[in-house]
């Protein structure tokens, strides 16, 4: 299913090269601006950066916390595809592949499908992004030079062909003579966006849309009118090209500092499955790799150019190790500059996965944004994958570059029980699946233009009121009924080895229930499963007490039952034990309908 953002329904027809209002026919190309005002979003604050860069900190680790330094100080290495300059990196280049000293620490072994993740599309939830960005900028706007992506100033452009199908790779030119403008290309879903403030658009500009055969639609546009409408629809009087046969260029940009061992091992294990998700009979695929660390490590950036030799790519990936670091921020901007400067094919569909757990240095945040702007101009979709340790600065820049490049934001979760804890993102709704599934869905959605949703079997848990990528702000279904439930087991102290991360499970048979009880070292409990199911909620291992789980309510709707789970954690002023805990709850729910979960985290205020 393809989901489009429509901010208005009524429209005023503006036909290319004709000031009269005419409905397009199969032989006409047309540009149409909505004339009903779109929803007004939260205004971004006018806070300005004070010019004093501040140390970027991870609140989970403290200022400057993060990886342990490798102790290796050597030449900084920059791979192919970018020049040696003081603005980028002082280093030496020796071709596509650069060999360094042997790694010190091996990566952990991860079985296929182990890591878990959620994904989120800010393009589908502009009102929520504006709220999030406004709050972040009020906290950090003066102390760090961060970009601003203002959805109040966004103009969505949607291009369709004469059959009403999305027109991919249409050339979009918005120029105002000698003052400002931009050239973009539509994504596989036929969409792209203009942003006043990013694109330096004049108050009146000419919009020209060009098809593959050279046919154009052109119209003079008033910026304020288009901005108030929020959307421009373009119809090209030609059949679109089948871009499913176009080449695919796939780039992986990976932070390889010491804290990234789990994620690097995942990619080494799962790369072939991700590549195989693109139908081989339809596409020729080239893969590029860019690894990066930070200043003072034995390399800063190491790049392997695009290759269609998948075995060679896998070998280069397998030889990489997670090491180095030292402080929290890393050289993300250097890596992205190298990746964007790689030899992307002009006619290819382009996707870049950025796998990282830390932001760029605060004085390089703007350079990172500039690299994302270059990716957008080249129709490269940037898909950030936020790993453990990501805090607010990293989440903000990664979500913003994803939205700018018409992409999605992926983030690891604790559901796998593997690796370091992952910070809960500032996101209202999402579904959790395996990371492999999340990356494959994002890849196929971006390549083909149709949003791909996980199957019910893929979903591990659901957070918030999720509806095909949109956080539904409307009221839940009418006439809900309360469902009886009872707590069978509730404890905090581990009786078994425990689970490192959050997880939930729902069982509807005695045998499955027996297996769960055995896993948790609990005594057998016999139940009648003809009218009930059992829900397990596991908060994961915590390093102190004060953590607990509440099931606030269980509500029945027409086709499903919704259970509201609240994870409670101690605030900074709370007195807690220092012993490890692992809160779990087993609950019996009187229903045979599908059980959906909503989850929130509440911090206890112990200051009074």
HELIX and SHEET records of a PDB file:
HELIX    1   1 UNK A  122  UNK A  124  5                                   3    
HELIX    2   2 UNK A  126  UNK A  140  1                                  15    
HELIX    3   3 UNK A  151  UNK A  153  5                                   3    
HELIX    4   4 UNK A  223  UNK A  229  1                                   7    
HELIX    5   5 UNK A  243  UNK A  245  5                                   3    
HELIX    6   6 UNK A  258  UNK A  260  5                                   3    
HELIX    7   7 UNK A  261  UNK A  276  1                                  16    
HELIX    8   8 UNK A  310  UNK A  318  1                                   9    
HELIX    9   9 UNK A  332  UNK A  340  1                                   9    
HELIX   10  10 UNK A  362  UNK A  364  5                                   3    
HELIX   11  11 UNK A  365  UNK A  377  1                                  13    
HELIX   12  12 UNK A  392  UNK A  404  1                                  13    
HELIX   13  13 UNK A  414  UNK A  416  5                                   3    
HELIX   14  14 UNK A  435  UNK A  448  1                                  14    
HELIX   15  15 UNK A  510  UNK A  519  1                                  10    
SHEET    1   A 5 UNK A  11  UNK A  15  0                                        
SHEET    2   A 5 UNK A  30  UNK A  34 -1                                        
SHEET    3   A 5 UNK A 231  UNK A 235 -1                                        
SHEET    4   A 5 UNK A 154  UNK A 160  1                                        
SHEET    5   A 5 UNK A 191  UNK A 195 -1                                        
SHEET    1   B 2 UNK A  57  UNK A  58  0                                        
SHEET    2   B 2 UNK A  62  UNK A  63 -1                                        
SHEET    1   C 9 UNK A 301  UNK A 307  0                                        
SHEET    2   C 9 UNK A 285  UNK A 292 -1                                        
SHEET    3   C 9 UNK A 248  UNK A 255  1                                        
SHEET    4   C 9 UNK A 349  UNK A 356  1                                        
SHEET    5   C 9 UNK A 380  UNK A 386  1                                        
SHEET    6   C 9 UNK A 409  UNK A 412  1                                        
SHEET    7   C 9 UNK A 116  UNK A 120 -1                                        
SHEET    8   C 9 UNK A 430  UNK A 434 -1                                        
SHEET    9   C 9 UNK A 461  UNK A 463 -1                                        
SHEET    1   D 4 UNK A 181  UNK A 185  0                                        
SHEET    2   D 4 UNK A 171  UNK A 175 -1                                        
SHEET    3   D 4 UNK A 204  UNK A 210 -1                                        
SHEET    4   D 4 UNK A 216  UNK A 222 -1                                        
SHEET    1   E 2 UNK A 466  UNK A 467  0                                        
SHEET    2   E 2 UNK A 470  UNK A 471 -1                                        
SHEET    1   F 4 UNK A 481  UNK A 482  0                                        
SHEET    2   F 4 UNK A 548  UNK A 556 -1                                        
SHEET    3   F 4 UNK A 560  UNK A 570 -1                                        
SHEET    4   F 4 UNK A 594  UNK A 604  1                                        
SHEET    1   G 4 UNK A 485  UNK A 491  0                                        
SHEET    2   G 4 UNK A 584  UNK A 589 -1                                        
SHEET    3   G 4 UNK A 533  UNK A 538 -1                                        
SHEET    4   G 4 UNK A 503  UNK A 507 -1                                        
END                                                                             
